[in-house]
Amino acid sequence: MRIEVNGEVRVIAAGTSVRELLEALDLGSDRVAVELNGELVPRWLHGETRLAEGDRIEVVTLVGGG
């Protein structure tokens, strides 16, 4: 199925979770924020939240500093 990740169209397997997508992108779920169709997905729901055809995902990497 086709989804959009940070403005780029990607083809993923049906039933892929947010966590599985992050793993495929080589991103750990502990240092990112994920927005699915304009709504923030809490980290504790990444494994349960399944993606669907046409979903729009924004992944923002959190960077610490000071």
N, C-alpha and C positions, 0 to 999 in steps of 0.2 A: 504494500500500500504506500501511497505517497503522503508525506508530511512536509512541513517547512520548519527548518531549524535555523534560527538566526538569519532568516531571509533566504536560505538556500534549500532548494527542494531535495529531499532524500527519499529513497525507497527503503522501507523496512518491512520486516515480517509482521503479519497480522497478529495482534495480541501482545505486541511488545510493550513492556512497562517503561515508565520514565527511568527507573533505575537501570534497566537493560540498555536503554538508549544511551545513558550517561557512560555506562561501561564500554559500549561500542565506540563512543567518542573519546575514550581514554580519560574520562573525567571522574573523579571521586565525588560522591554525593555530599561529602561533608564540607566542601568549600565552594559550592555553587548555589545559586538561586535559580529556580525553574518556574517559568510562567507558561501556562497552557491556555491558549485561547483567551489571553488577557487576565487570567486568574492565577495567583501564586499557588503553587503546589507545595504544601508543607513537606519537609524532608521525610517525616515519618510515613508519608503516603506515597513516596516514590516507588516502592515495590508493588503497591496495590493499584496504582493509577495506570490504566491501560490506554494506549494511544489508539486513535481511530483515523481513518482516511480523512485527509484534509486538515488535520490538526495543525495549529501554528504554535511552535515552541520557541521560547526565548530562554537561552541559558546564559547566565552571567556568572563569571568566575569572581569569587571574592578574594581580594588581596589585602593582607594586613600590612601595616606599616606604622611609622610613627616619627 
